[in-house]
Amino acid sequence: MGLFSGHGSKNEKPDSRFLVAGAEVTCPQCQNNLFHEGKAQLNTAAMSLMNLDWVNKSATTLVCSRCSFISWYLEGPTKLD
C-alpha cells in the first residue's frame, strides 16, 4: 500500500481547486492549480511515547496533481469545484 492509498484509483474523488486566505492555491513547484485533498496526523514525540497519538491535531494536505508536491494546512482550505 502506498503513501496515498487510493490515489489514482477508480473510487477517488477528482482533483479540485482550493482557496486559502482568500487566494486560489497554486503549486509553488509547477504553478498547477489542481490538487488531491487528504488528511495527515501531526504527531508529537510526547503523545506517541504515551500511546496517545489520537490526541494530536490533524492537518489538511493538498497534493499537486501534476508534480505531487505536498502543501500542508492546519486550517482546512475551501474547495472551489
CYANA upper distance limits for C-alpha pairs under 8 A (distance plus 0.5 A):
  1 MET  CA      5 SER  CA      6.52
  6 GLY  CA     11 ASN  CA      8.04
  6 GLY  CA     12 GLU  CA      6.92
  7 HIS  CA     12 GLU  CA      6.95
  8 GLY  CA     12 GLU  CA      7.10
 13 LYS  CA     36 HIS  CA      8.42
 14 PRO  CA     36 HIS  CA      7.92
 15 ASP  CA     34 LEU  CA      6.11
 15 ASP  CA     35 PHE  CA      5.58
 15 ASP  CA     36 HIS  CA      5.46
 15 ASP  CA     37 GLU  CA      8.25
 15 ASP  CA     65 SER  CA      7.38
 16 SER  CA     33 ASN  CA      8.44
 16 SER  CA     34 LEU  CA      5.60
 16 SER  CA     35 PHE  CA      5.88
 16 SER  CA     36 HIS  CA      7.09
 16 SER  CA     79 LYS  CA      7.37
 16 SER  CA     80 LEU  CA      7.58
 16 SER  CA     81 ASP  CA      6.28
 17 ARG  CA     24 GLU  CA      7.88
 17 ARG  CA     25 VAL  CA      7.68
 17 ARG  CA     33 ASN  CA      6.38
 17 ARG  CA     34 LEU  CA      5.58
 17 ARG  CA     35 PHE  CA      6.83
 17 ARG  CA     79 LYS  CA      6.55
 17 ARG  CA     80 LEU  CA      5.82
 17 ARG  CA     81 ASP  CA      6.50
 18 PHE  CA     24 GLU  CA      6.29
 18 PHE  CA     25 VAL  CA      6.08
 18 PHE  CA     33 ASN  CA      8.35
 18 PHE  CA     34 LEU  CA      8.39
 18 PHE  CA     35 PHE  CA      8.24
 18 PHE  CA     77 PRO  CA      6.61
 18 PHE  CA     78 THR  CA      5.91
 18 PHE  CA     79 LYS  CA      5.00
 18 PHE  CA     80 LEU  CA      5.75
 18 PHE  CA     81 ASP  CA      8.28
 19 LEU  CA     23 ALA  CA      5.88
 19 LEU  CA     24 GLU  CA      4.86
 19 LEU  CA     25 VAL  CA      6.14
 19 LEU  CA     77 PRO  CA      6.19
 19 LEU  CA     78 THR  CA      5.50
 19 LEU  CA     79 LYS  CA      6.88
 19 LEU  CA     80 LEU  CA      7.17
 20 VAL  CA     24 GLU  CA      6.84
 20 VAL  CA     25 VAL  CA      6.92
 20 VAL  CA     77 PRO  CA      5.64
 20 VAL  CA     78 THR  CA      7.03
 24 GLU  CA     33 ASN  CA      8.24
 25 VAL  CA     33 ASN  CA      6.74
 26 THR  CA     31 GLN  CA      5.74
 26 THR  CA     32 ASN  CA      6.04
 26 THR  CA     33 ASN  CA      5.12
 26 THR  CA     34 LEU  CA      8.24
 27 CYS  CA     31 GLN  CA      5.06
 27 CYS  CA     32 ASN  CA      5.76
 27 CYS  CA     33 ASN  CA      6.87
 27 CYS  CA     64 CYS  CA      6.92
 27 CYS  CA     69 PHE  CA      7.65
 29 GLN  CA     67 CYS  CA      8.10
 29 GLN  CA     69 PHE  CA      7.53
 30 CYS  CA     66 ARG  CA      8.11
 30 CYS  CA     67 CYS  CA      7.38
 32 ASN  CA     64 CYS  CA      7.50
 32 ASN  CA     65 SER  CA      8.20
 32 ASN  CA     66 ARG  CA      7.21
 33 ASN  CA     64 CYS  CA      8.08
 34 LEU  CA     64 CYS  CA      6.70
 34 LEU  CA     65 SER  CA      6.27
 34 LEU  CA     66 ARG  CA      8.32
 35 PHE  CA     62 LEU  CA      6.03
 35 PHE  CA     63 VAL  CA      5.68
 35 PHE  CA     64 CYS  CA      5.07
 35 PHE  CA     65 SER  CA      5.69
 36 HIS  CA     62 LEU  CA      6.03
 36 HIS  CA     63 VAL  CA      5.56
 36 HIS  CA     64 CYS  CA      7.06
 36 HIS  CA     65 SER  CA      7.00
 37 GLU  CA     60 THR  CA      7.51
 37 GLU  CA     61 THR  CA      6.28
 37 GLU  CA     62 LEU  CA      5.26
 37 GLU  CA     63 VAL  CA      7.04
 38 GLY  CA     60 THR  CA      6.27
 38 GLY  CA     61 THR  CA      5.46
 38 GLY  CA     62 LEU  CA      6.83
 38 GLY  CA     63 VAL  CA      8.29
 39 LYS  CA     58 SER  CA      7.15
 39 LYS  CA     59 ALA  CA      6.22
 39 LYS  CA     60 THR  CA      5.14
 39 LYS  CA     61 THR  CA      6.10
 40 ALA  CA     58 SER  CA      6.02
 40 ALA  CA     59 ALA  CA      5.82
 40 ALA  CA     60 THR  CA      6.90
 40 ALA  CA     61 THR  CA      7.28
 41 GLN  CA     56 ASN  CA      7.40
 41 GLN  CA     57 LYS  CA      6.79
 41 GLN  CA     58 SER  CA      4.92
 41 GLN  CA     59 ALA  CA      6.89
 42 LEU  CA     56 ASN  CA      6.46
 42 LEU  CA     57 LYS  CA      6.06
 42 LEU  CA     58 SER  CA      5.92
 42 LEU  CA     59 ALA  CA      7.29
 43 ASN  CA     47 MET  CA      7.74
 43 ASN  CA     48 SER  CA      7.39
 43 ASN  CA     53 ASP  CA      6.61
 43 ASN  CA     56 ASN  CA      6.31
 43 ASN  CA     57 LYS  CA      8.11
 44 THR  CA     48 SER  CA      6.65
 44 THR  CA     53 ASP  CA      8.03
 44 THR  CA     56 ASN  CA      7.67
 45 ALA  CA     49 LEU  CA      6.52
 46 ALA  CA     50 MET  CA      6.98
 47 MET  CA     51 ASN  CA      6.58
 47 MET  CA     52 LEU  CA      5.33
 47 MET  CA     53 ASP  CA      5.95
 47 MET  CA     55 VAL  CA      7.95
 47 MET  CA     56 ASN  CA      7.94
 48 SER  CA     52 LEU  CA      6.22
 48 SER  CA     53 ASP  CA      5.74
 52 LEU  CA     56 ASN  CA      8.24
 58 SER  CA     74 LEU  CA      7.68
 59 ALA  CA     72 TRP  CA      6.97
 59 ALA  CA     73 TYR  CA      6.06
 59 ALA  CA     74 LEU  CA      5.18
 59 ALA  CA     75 GLU  CA      7.70
 59 ALA  CA     76 GLY  CA      7.86
 60 THR  CA     72 TRP  CA      6.39
 60 THR  CA     73 TYR  CA      5.62
 60 THR  CA     74 LEU  CA      6.81
 60 THR  CA     75 GLU  CA      7.82
 60 THR  CA     76 GLY  CA      6.17
 60 THR  CA     77 PRO  CA      8.10
 61 THR  CA     70 ILE  CA      6.97
 61 THR  CA     71 SER  CA      6.09
 61 THR  CA     72 TRP  CA      5.13
 61 THR  CA     73 TYR  CA      6.74
 62 LEU  CA     70 ILE  CA      6.21
 62 LEU  CA     71 SER  CA      5.66
 62 LEU  CA     72 TRP  CA      7.07
 63 VAL  CA     68 SER  CA      5.85
 63 VAL  CA     69 PHE  CA      6.14
 63 VAL  CA     70 ILE  CA      5.06
 63 VAL  CA     71 SER  CA      6.97
 64 CYS  CA     68 SER  CA      5.06
 64 CYS  CA     69 PHE  CA      5.76
 64 CYS  CA     70 ILE  CA      7.02
 73 TYR  CA     77 PRO  CA      7.72
